[in-house]
Amino acid sequence: MKRRLCIFASWLLAASTPLLADVLSVQPANPTETVGQTFTLSVDISATSDLYGYQFDLGFDPTVLEATSVAEGSFLGTGGPTIFIPGTIDNIGGSITANADILDGALSGVSGAGDLLDVTFQALATGSSPVQVFNVIALDSFGMGLDVATSGSTVTVVPATVPEPGAWLLLGSESALLLAFCLRRRVRRQ
């Protein structure tokens, strides 16, 4: 009897726990950038229903990346006017905190998938930096919390390549050397 009661209680608990349908993911998932290059990552949501507002933080390795700006994505605005807060960039600690966006007014939340936020970075040094989403709060139009899973990105930064001199440049160097040699011989004869 105890065993049946435990099984029923666990079934009841599982049935009352919402499934994690919403996923916040940093895209692209595994980009490769070059030292000195500026690039943008987006934080996207998939499979959401009635998203009215959100807040989250981002973390990154400040020895490899430098965040330069945060911009609102297009997804939440499809439901109406929004109030967007781009968050605070901390390039010493490697975080962007209190990124938030909320629909403005008595509106229904948005459903589906899309871009919530875009962050522009500059690649500082070779290496690898995870870009993670944490401290997520997502609300529906009734002010109820939505369950959200997260998926980060790993940015690989490679050294800038120095182009090899073209054949015309080498030919020009050889011609200059030949000219200098001829002029030197001419000066000696005089």
Residue pairs with C-beta under 8 A, 6 or more apart in sequence:
18 147
19 147
20 147
20 148
20 149
21 47
21 48
21 49
21 147
22 45
22 46
22 47
22 48
22 49
22 51
22 138
22 146
22 147
22 148
22 149
23 45
23 46
23 47
23 148
23 149
23 150
23 151
24 43
24 44
24 45
24 56
24 116
24 133
24 136
24 138
24 148
24 149
24 150
24 151
25 43
25 44
25 45
25 46
25 133
25 150
25 151
25 152
25 153
26 41
26 42
26 43
26 44
26 58
26 131
26 132
26 133
26 151
26 152
26 153
27 41
27 42
27 43
27 44
27 153
28 41
28 153
29 151
29 153
29 154
30 153
30 154
30 155
30 156
31 39
31 41
31 153
31 155
31 156
32 155
32 156
32 157
32 158
33 39
33 123
33 155
33 156
33 157
33 158
34 123
34 157
34 158
34 159
34 160
34 161
35 123
35 124
35 125
35 126
35 157
35 158
35 159
35 160
36 122
36 123
36 160
37 122
37 123
38 68
38 120
38 121
38 122
38 123
39 120
39 121
39 123
40 118
40 119
40 120
40 121
41 118
41 119
41 121
41 131
41 153
41 155
42 73
42 115
42 116
42 117
42 118
42 119
43 56
43 58
43 73
43 99
43 115
43 116
43 117
43 118
43 119
43 133
44 73
44 75
44 113
44 114
44 115
44 116
45 51
45 54
45 75
45 113
45 114
45 116
45 148
46 113
47 112
47 113
48 110
48 111
48 112
48 113
48 138
48 146
49 109
49 111
49 140
50 108
50 109
50 110
50 111
50 140
50 141
50 142
50 146
51 76
51 109
51 110
51 111
51 138
51 139
51 140
51 146
52 79
52 102
52 103
52 107
52 108
52 109
52 139
52 140
52 141
52 143
53 76
53 100
53 101
53 102
53 103
53 138
53 139
54 76
54 100
54 101
54 102
54 116
54 136
54 137
54 138
54 139
55 98
55 99
55 100
55 135
55 136
55 137
56 99
56 133
56 134
56 135
56 136
56 137
57 87
57 95
57 96
57 97
57 98
57 99
57 133
57 134
57 135
58 67
58 87
58 95
58 96
58 99
58 119
58 131
58 132
58 133
58 134
59 94
59 95
59 130
59 131
59 132
59 134
60 67
60 94
60 95
60 96
60 121
60 129
60 130
60 131
60 132
60 155
61 94
61 127
61 128
61 129
61 130
62 91
62 92
62 93
62 94
63 124
63 125
63 127
64 123
64 124
64 125
64 126
64 127
64 128
64 129
64 155
64 157
65 94
65 121
65 122
65 123
65 124
65 129
65 131
65 155
65 157
66 91
66 121
66 122
66 124
67 89
67 91
67 96
67 119
67 120
67 121
68 89
68 120
68 121
68 122
69 86
69 119
69 120
70 86
70 87
70 89
70 96
70 99
70 117
70 118
70 119
70 120
71 86
71 117
71 118
71 119
71 120
72 82
72 84
72 86
72 101
72 117
72 118
73 114
73 115
73 116
73 117
73 118
74 114
74 115
75 110
75 112
75 113
75 114
75 115
75 116
76 82
76 101
76 102
76 103
76 110
76 114
76 116
78 110
78 114
79 103
79 107
79 108
79 109
79 110
80 103
80 104
80 105
80 107
81 103
81 104
81 105
82 101
82 102
82 103
82 104
83 101
83 102
83 104
84 100
84 101
85 98
85 99
85 100
85 101
86 99
87 96
87 97
87 98
87 99
87 100
88 96
88 97
88 98
89 96
90 96
90 97
96 119
97 135
99 117
101 116
101 117
102 139
103 109
103 110
103 141
107 141
108 141
109 140
109 141
119 131
121 155
123 155
123 157
124 157
125 157
126 157
126 158
126 159
127 156
127 157
128 154
128 155
128 156
128 157
129 154
129 155
129 157
130 152
130 153
130 154
130 155
131 152
131 153
131 154
131 155
132 150
132 152
133 150
133 151
133 152
134 150
136 148
136 150
137 145
138 145
138 146
138 148
139 145
139 146
140 146
